[in-house]
Amino acid sequence: MGGELFVVFVLVIIFVTKLSVLISKTSCKSKVPMRGKVIIVTGANSGLGFETAKDLAKRGGRVIMACRNEHRALAARDLIIAETGNSGVVYKHLDMSSLASVRRFVEDVTSTEKRLDVLINNAGVNGCGDRFTEDGIVEEMQVNYFGIFLLTLLLVPLLKKTGESRIVNVSSTLHFFGRINFEHINKKGYYLDMFTYSNSKLCTVLFTVELARKLKGSGVTVNAVHPGIIMTNITAASCALERLLFSSLCWISSRNVVEGAQTIIYLAVAKEVATTTGKYFIDCKESYMTRKTKNKKLITDLWNYSEKLVGYEELKDQVTCQT
Ligand SMILES: NC(=O)c1ccc[n+]([C@@H]2O[C@H](COP(=O)([O-])OP(=O)(O)OC[C@H]3O[C@@H](n4cnc5c(N)ncnc54)[C@H](OP(=O)(O)O)[C@@H]3O)[C@@H](O)[C@H]2O)c1
């Protein structure tokens, strides 16, 4: 009898969760055109990045698909051009696991583009094991955070020059499970993959808050987003148990990639959030972030640690608002 009650209890919980998720589904209602605007979407060849790039291309924007694999990127670009009729969609090579690649990408962008209206830091990985990058950084941490840190700060001058511009950082609810311990943040074998992922997404949220503070009054806004739980390639490299857990959560969340991209698109285009900065969004609404965003020392320490690790301490002068 006890066992039967337990099964009923679990089924009720699943039913209520699924119902509440279905009710909370939203879409970006904004019809703002993006003609004349330049947008960078990292990791735009698949999943949420692909859907975001397609939507922004439909709005007439010049979309730069910043991807690591030329073959996959060109196939995705051709698909977007065919579906939207917008030939202003281009591919530029960017491997977030290489700081040299990030620098080359920024050189390329700043030599071809006169403006940058929206930077969408979407590229991400989960389950890279204990791999280190050529820069000696844990791969998951570099792709999901340290690479974003360098890329964003190097693009800040162009964003500032454009006037009103936006940065959208794709994070995750898993940032609530993140921990930052500077002794272990870049150590092999210390954290399970899932926790390294959470740590990287926590860093992204703290970076968002601090960058927003530094850019206040410059016309550049920066916000973070949790897109929901959506079946994409994100766990392709994860272990079987993690993939099984993720698939179950995807089933409960029952959200597809188009729905998942809505909050990212909203932050990139909607007039209502033109001046909103330093916030975290879910389902096109501002949401709660971890209490760690109130820890000024942690945020400053992370910023200083990141500057040192990516080897660019002069970035301080670039991001401080000079109005
Ligand atoms: N799906 C979810 O439930 C969920 C939930 C919360 C947050 N997110 C976040 O949403 C973002 C998009 O993920 P997704 O779910 O759409 O997964 P996805 O389909 O796997 O897309 C990830 C994208 O990032 C690219 N990427 C990976 N490593 C890269 C590198 N070193 N340099 C440049 N690009 C790289 C991938 O390129 P390749 O195709 O070449 O691998 C792909 O285009 C990620 O930041 C993820 O953490 C997803």
Ligand as a Chemical Component Dictionary entry (heavy atoms), coordinates in Angstrom:
data_LIG
# 
_chem_comp.id                   LIG 
_chem_comp.type                 NON-POLYMER 
_chem_comp.pdbx_formal_charge   0 
_chem_comp.three_letter_code    LIG 
# 
loop_
_chem_comp_atom.comp_id 
_chem_comp_atom.atom_id 
_chem_comp_atom.alt_atom_id 
_chem_comp_atom.type_symbol 
_chem_comp_atom.charge 
_chem_comp_atom.model_Cartn_x 
_chem_comp_atom.model_Cartn_y 
_chem_comp_atom.model_Cartn_z 
_chem_comp_atom.pdbx_ordinal 
LIG N1  N1  N 0  19.137 22.921 -23.926 1  
LIG C1  C1  C 0  18.902 23.262 -22.686 2  
LIG O1  O1  O 0  18.068 22.667 -21.981 3  
LIG C2  C2  C 0  19.627 24.421 -22.059 4  
LIG C3  C3  C 0  19.258 24.828 -20.754 5  
LIG C4  C4  C 0  19.919 25.899 -20.168 6  
LIG C5  C5  C 0  20.923 26.556 -20.880 7  
LIG N2  N2  N 1  21.284 26.130 -22.129 8  
LIG C6  C6  C 0  22.359 26.849 -22.828 9  
LIG O2  O2  O 0  21.913 27.231 -24.109 10 
LIG C7  C7  C 0  23.044 27.426 -24.976 11 
LIG C8  C8  C 0  22.777 26.750 -26.313 12 
LIG O3  O3  O 0  22.768 25.353 -26.118 13 
LIG P1  P1  P 0  21.802 24.358 -26.910 14 
LIG O4  O4  O 0  20.937 23.733 -25.900 15 
LIG O5  O5  O -1 21.208 25.019 -28.083 16 
LIG O6  O6  O 0  22.858 23.224 -27.343 17 
LIG P2  P2  P 0  23.527 22.866 -28.750 18 
LIG O7  O7  O 0  22.499 22.550 -29.762 19 
LIG O8  O8  O 0  24.550 21.839 -28.418 20 
LIG O9  O9  O 0  24.228 24.225 -29.163 21 
LIG C9  C9  C 0  25.456 24.620 -28.632 22 
LIG C10 C10 C 0  26.179 25.439 -29.669 23 
LIG O10 O10 O 0  27.439 25.846 -29.099 24 
LIG C11 C11 C 0  28.452 25.538 -30.044 25 
LIG N3  N3  N 0  29.761 25.320 -29.432 26 
LIG C12 C12 C 0  30.139 24.326 -28.584 27 
LIG N4  N4  N 0  31.453 24.444 -28.314 28 
LIG C13 C13 C 0  31.912 25.525 -29.005 29 
LIG C14 C14 C 0  33.169 26.140 -29.142 30 
LIG N5  N5  N 0  34.260 25.648 -28.540 31 
LIG N6  N6  N 0  33.255 27.242 -29.918 32 
LIG C15 C15 C 0  32.176 27.738 -30.566 33 
LIG N7  N7  N 0  30.956 27.178 -30.480 34 
LIG C16 C16 C 0  30.825 26.087 -29.713 35 
LIG C17 C17 C 0  27.976 24.255 -30.732 36 
LIG O11 O11 O 0  28.692 24.053 -31.926 37 
LIG P3  P3  P 0  28.904 22.563 -32.535 38 
LIG O12 O12 O 0  27.629 22.228 -33.255 39 
LIG O13 O13 O 0  30.076 22.740 -33.432 40 
LIG O14 O14 O 0  29.161 21.649 -31.378 41 
LIG C18 C18 C 0  26.504 24.622 -30.931 42 
LIG O15 O15 O 0  26.368 25.443 -32.058 43 
LIG C19 C19 C 0  24.236 26.879 -24.200 44 
LIG O16 O16 O 0  24.956 27.927 -23.638 45 
LIG C20 C20 C 0  23.607 26.028 -23.114 46 
LIG O17 O17 O 0  24.426 25.909 -21.986 47 
LIG C21 C21 C 0  20.653 25.084 -22.739 48 
# 
loop_
_chem_comp_bond.comp_id 
_chem_comp_bond.atom_id_1 
_chem_comp_bond.atom_id_2 
_chem_comp_bond.value_order 
_chem_comp_bond.pdbx_ordinal 
LIG N1  C1  SING 1  
LIG C1  O1  DOUB 2  
LIG C1  C2  SING 3  
LIG C2  C3  SING 4  
LIG C2  C21 DOUB 5  
LIG C3  C4  DOUB 6  
LIG C4  C5  SING 7  
LIG C5  N2  DOUB 8  
LIG N2  C6  SING 9  
LIG N2  C21 SING 10 
LIG C6  O2  SING 11 
LIG C6  C20 SING 12 
LIG O2  C7  SING 13 
LIG C7  C8  SING 14 
LIG C7  C19 SING 15 
LIG C8  O3  SING 16 
LIG O3  P1  SING 17 
LIG P1  O4  DOUB 18 
LIG P1  O5  SING 19 
LIG P1  O6  SING 20 
LIG O6  P2  SING 21 
LIG P2  O7  DOUB 22 
LIG P2  O8  SING 23 
LIG P2  O9  SING 24 
LIG O9  C9  SING 25 
LIG C9  C10 SING 26 
LIG C10 O10 SING 27 
LIG C10 C18 SING 28 
LIG O10 C11 SING 29 
LIG C11 N3  SING 30 
LIG C11 C17 SING 31 
LIG N3  C12 SING 32 
LIG N3  C16 SING 33 
LIG C12 N4  DOUB 34 
LIG N4  C13 SING 35 
LIG C13 C14 SING 36 
LIG C13 C16 DOUB 37 
LIG C14 N5  SING 38 
LIG C14 N6  DOUB 39 
LIG N6  C15 SING 40 
LIG C15 N7  DOUB 41 
LIG N7  C16 SING 42 
LIG C17 O11 SING 43 
LIG C17 C18 SING 44 
LIG O11 P3  SING 45 
LIG P3  O12 DOUB 46 
LIG P3  O13 SING 47 
LIG P3  O14 SING 48 
LIG C18 O15 SING 49 
LIG C19 O16 SING 50 
LIG C19 C20 SING 51 
LIG C20 O17 SING 52 
# 
